Amino acid sequence: MSRPITVAPSVLPADFARLGDECMALEKAGVDLIHWDVMDGVFVPNLTFGPDVIASTRSLVNLEFEAHLMVVDPDRLVDRYVEAGCSTVLVHAEACDHLHRTLSHIADLGATPGVALNPHTPADVIRHVRDLLGVVLVMTVNPGFGGQSYIEAMEPKVAEVAEMLDGYDCALEVDGGIGPSTVAGAVASGADRLVSGSALFRDPEGLEHAVADLRSRAEAAQA
């Protein structure tokens, strides 16, 4: 049985001077949670949100927060992002020396553990930690920047991960180039949680239309 579609906007294209207002606008537009793309300028060539920035917006919305840690040595930072109000924390498999230990620690903090897989990373790295996972994120772009083009060649990988997660209580997320023209392929391959940034914020008809349109197209592809 398919999991319900979840729309998890990235705030990477938001106006950073108005992050609180942008989060409230997303909640009003009907999204399911907010995805924070945390970049350290080392693991990826960009620098974004520290835990204090995220914490400053936490009280403004009732949505869950999800931290996607695109950082080296995420074990040093996991506690801070949970303390900032993120109920899900995703780490990159490539960044963890002991992935099982890292995921177990996230769970011990009371948060949902997740693993992100870069385009070159084989799906099989999750095989022996599936029982710990609440989310698997298949990157459909190379991490580090918003506004990139969707890598359609990742769809067979999404399908492979979906097969591996059969029987597990785990969301399958995609991130990168997700919008009206790409969402159907991702969902048909097995994705049920959709990270979308540029396509939502740049919709000329506004956020509410963008969210409703993305959800409608995803649910049609899942039917």
Secondary structure by P-SEA (a helix, b strand, c coil): ccccbbbbbbccccccccaaaaaaaaaaacccbbbbbcccccccccccccaaaaaaacccccbbbbbbcccccccccaaaaaaacccbbbbbccccccaaaaaaaaaaacbbbbbbbcccccccccccccccccbbbbbccccccccccccccaaaaaaaaaaaaccccbbbbbbcccccccaaaaaaacccbbbbccccccccccaaaaaaaaaaaaaaaac
